[in-house]
Amino acid sequence: MNPISSLVFVLLLTVFPTQIFCQNLIAQACGYTSYKPLCLSTLQSDSEAKSAKDLLTIAKVALKHAGTKAQAVNAEVKKQQGSATDEGLKQALSDCAENYGDAIDQIQSSTGALGSKKYNDVNTWVSAAMNDADSCNQGFEDQSVKSPITSSSTTFSQLCSNVLAITNHL
């Protein structure tokens, strides 16, 4: 490497070390996950993740996004409930509202556990939230109706999977 290139490289590391480090931390964390593109897009768009100094902060941000998605799915379910006319769909949506209410509670419990560095508890609660999403999906199948929330529910489960993968490396 010529001297000018070396100088420019050193200056970049001096001026932008946090940005370089944080992007590497996000890439490292997402490298542990099964849904890397979703992980990268979620974390790279979050200012807290972009300024994170450790993997614990990355895990907290990933969990925050899973919680936000659970709340969005729950709101979507409640909205669908208001317009459903098919009895099977109404029943499945009612069950889903309960499932996602539980999932939201479990994600909140996970947030507390993560703050206390009780990683096994985090894994237990996040896994339970994923099971609630699966139960919701199963309810549509049991009622032989098409789920209006398949895409959102899948994204929620993938975000939870990412949280588990990151947390397992703490």
Solvent accessible surface area in square Angstrom, and as a share of the most:
residue,aa,sasa,rsa
1,M,176,0.79
2,N,87,0.44
3,P,112,0.70
4,I,131,0.66
5,S,46,0.30
6,S,41,0.26
7,L,104,0.52
8,V,76,0.43
9,F,108,0.45
10,V,84,0.48
11,L,94,0.47
12,L,84,0.42
13,L,72,0.36
14,T,93,0.54
15,V,95,0.54
16,F,91,0.38
17,P,64,0.40
18,T,54,0.31
19,Q,103,0.46
20,I,69,0.35
21,F,97,0.40
22,C,0,0.00
23,Q,66,0.29
24,N,92,0.47
25,L,14,0.07
26,I,0,0.00
27,A,46,0.36
28,Q,89,0.39
29,A,0,0.00
30,C,0,0.00
31,G,48,0.46
32,Y,70,0.27
33,T,17,0.10
34,S,92,0.59
35,Y,79,0.30
36,K,91,0.38
37,P,107,0.68
38,L,44,0.22
39,C,3,0.02
40,L,41,0.20
41,S,67,0.43
42,T,19,0.11
43,L,1,0.01
44,Q,75,0.33
45,S,88,0.57
46,D,14,0.07
47,S,87,0.56
48,E,82,0.37
49,A,0,0.00
50,K,89,0.38
51,S,62,0.40
52,A,3,0.02
53,K,132,0.56
54,D,67,0.35
55,L,23,0.12
56,L,31,0.16
57,T,32,0.19
58,I,0,0.00
59,A,0,0.00
60,K,83,0.35
61,V,1,0.00
62,A,7,0.06
63,L,2,0.01
64,K,92,0.39
65,H,46,0.21
66,A,0,0.00
67,G,10,0.10
68,T,80,0.46
69,K,51,0.22
70,A,0,0.00
71,Q,94,0.42
72,A,51,0.39
73,V,1,0.00
74,N,17,0.09
75,A,62,0.48
76,E,54,0.24
77,V,0,0.00
78,K,113,0.48
79,K,159,0.67
80,Q,55,0.24
81,Q,63,0.28
82,G,73,0.70
83,S,85,0.55
84,A,12,0.09
85,T,120,0.70
86,D,72,0.37
87,E,125,0.56
88,G,15,0.15
89,L,36,0.18
90,K,80,0.34
91,Q,84,0.37
92,A,0,0.00
93,L,0,0.00
94,S,51,0.33
95,D,55,0.28
96,C,0,0.00
97,A,18,0.14
98,E,120,0.54
99,N,24,0.12
100,Y,0,0.00
101,G,23,0.22
102,D,59,0.31
103,A,0,0.00
104,I,26,0.13
105,D,81,0.42
106,Q,32,0.14
107,I,7,0.04
108,Q,105,0.47
109,S,44,0.29
110,S,0,0.00
111,T,77,0.45
112,G,46,0.44
113,A,10,0.08
114,L,1,0.01
115,G,50,0.48
116,S,66,0.43
117,K,124,0.53
118,K,116,0.49
119,Y,56,0.21
120,N,121,0.62
121,D,60,0.31
122,V,0,0.00
123,N,34,0.18
124,T,88,0.51
125,W,99,0.35
126,V,0,0.00
127,S,43,0.28
128,A,26,0.20
129,A,0,0.00
130,M,44,0.19
131,N,92,0.47
132,D,20,0.10
133,A,0,0.00
134,D,79,0.41
135,S,56,0.36
136,C,0,0.00
137,N,47,0.24
138,Q,86,0.38
139,G,11,0.11
140,F,3,0.01
141,E,121,0.54
142,D,99,0.51
143,Q,70,0.31
144,S,103,0.67
145,V,34,0.19
146,K,176,0.74
147,S,17,0.11
148,P,51,0.32
149,I,2,0.01
150,T,78,0.45
151,S,89,0.57
152,S,20,0.13
153,S,1,0.00
154,T,61,0.36
155,T,38,0.22
156,F,0,0.00
157,S,21,0.13
158,Q,46,0.20
159,L,13,0.07
160,C,0,0.00
161,S,25,0.16
162,N,4,0.02
163,V,0,0.00
164,L,32,0.16
165,A,19,0.15
166,I,0,0.00
167,T,2,0.01
168,N,97,0.50
169,H,94,0.42
170,L,67,0.33
